[in-house]
Amino acid sequence: MIDLFINGKRVKSSSLETRNIIHPANGEIVETTQEATKTDVEQAINAAKNAFEKGPWPKTTNIHRSEILTKVAELLERDKQIYVKAESQDTAKRFIESEYDMDDVIKVFKYYAELIKTQSSRKVEVGRQEINSEIDFEPVGVIGLITPWNYPLLQASWKIAPALAAGCTFVIKPSELTPSTTSLLMDTLIEAGVPAGVANMVLGSGLVAGVPLSNHPDIDMVSFTGGLNTGKQIMVEASKTVKKIALELGGKNPNIVFADANQEAALDNALNAVFLHSGQVCSAGARLLVEESIHDTFVTELARRADLIRLGFPGDEATETGALISENHLIKIEKYVAQAISEGAILKAGGKRPTDPALQKGFFFRPTVLDNCHAKMQCVQDESFGPVLTVETFKTETQVIELANDTIYGLAGAVWTNDSNKAKRVAKSLRVGTVWINDYHPYVPQAEWGGFKQSGIGRELGPAGLAEYQEPKHVWQNLKPGVTHWFDGKEVK
Ligand code: NAD
């Protein structure tokens, strides 16, 4: 049973309601969690507020917080396999993928430990000797963190590490489908020396446990990763008390392949771009834009290889990718594919659940390639968040830039070509937060991550990812105070 975590203690829900966590690969119950009520969330917010206003954390030195974050990274390293097992159990992700995710989580804590260690206030040169003018970087306050199910701990770490580095306190609500590793992290934080009340966790649905984190007056900022529609609702709620917001939303990311690209690398990476973690990746290359002259050979081989992708269980060495997160999501993907075909897309691979008897209890869907798509089709515009690739063709550089940008989203994209100048021109023209040239998916904690357009507001990772959780404060000190003579204090007769 996973309990809530409030003020450094495990607590039950005030309603004693619980929720079952289902293993997506076999449909079995793997865990049960307490389901927070609004009152529980308010208690957690209150604990975070007290810890911020009366506790030591916001006033500790950067060096101290850096040491604690380094300790968190060490403990995560020590307990890595416990986390890996829990993450794979909740998400059906292969163990090896959960291991990569854990390595990245550890790197994020180390990165912010280093960054905060060296941050100091900024001297402002005002051209007057008697003035000391400085910008201090203070914590924003009490943060509400709301995270999704696809990379549960990774998404949480992108928020928690910089929030703690800045001196903030927080209440996190992980996805109700994948709470296990976020819960484990609460114990790790306490063991590393984070004071009680600084880190709090509530569990449950978005509507009950999530909404108070976006509208409670004592929350100073809400940082959310998830779907576009949820992001819009959070903006509305947060606007009532003018909270700071950081939103990491969806994507419909173009993967552009020119005829002069290294075909083998482009092909291999096109598969990885879209089918990694069964397409449940915000930056998935779900829109393939391929130059017309190579379309037939490229797509035929892509579809052949997609049909060979081995679905399976997290611990099975032969598995190449796993199940979708839930039955609801599986049904959504089926409808999405049916709708695409009704719009004129041609099914080249997948399009159905696997027939393997061993997989029937899980939420599996075959990697799917839909050819003959164009920018105005719903399947090209909507994020499926599943293993579905739409294929469009283009003839010119100008045309492909227009097509690639013809979406409400702007999270990521890639361009494949051996012409470096062309690659840079296209990269510059794409209105997205991350562009890969002759590569797909890599990201590093040092580099900002986030979206243009409706893919979000603000950035995670990098120095900007820390800045989200800091308020710059200008302190102006006059060493030789004098009178201004602005108002002369004389009576006019
Ligand atoms: P979701 O929006 O359904 O849920 C995300 C979180 O919000 C969950 O914890 C959920 O309980 C909570 N929530 C739901 N309704 C809420 C409400 N009204 N108020 C407050 N909280 C609420 O998204 P999901 O299905 O968990 O995740 C998939 C989405 O996340 C995809 O659209 C994907 O693109 C996006 N995503 C984006 C990034 C990124 O970096 N941009 C990363 C991962 C996932």
Residues whose N, C-alpha, C, O or C-beta is under 5 A from the ligand:
A	BS01	NAD	I146 T147 P148 W149 K173 P174 S175 E176 G204 S205 G206 L207 G210 V211 T225 G226 G227 L228 T230 Q233 E248 L249 G250 G251 C282 S455
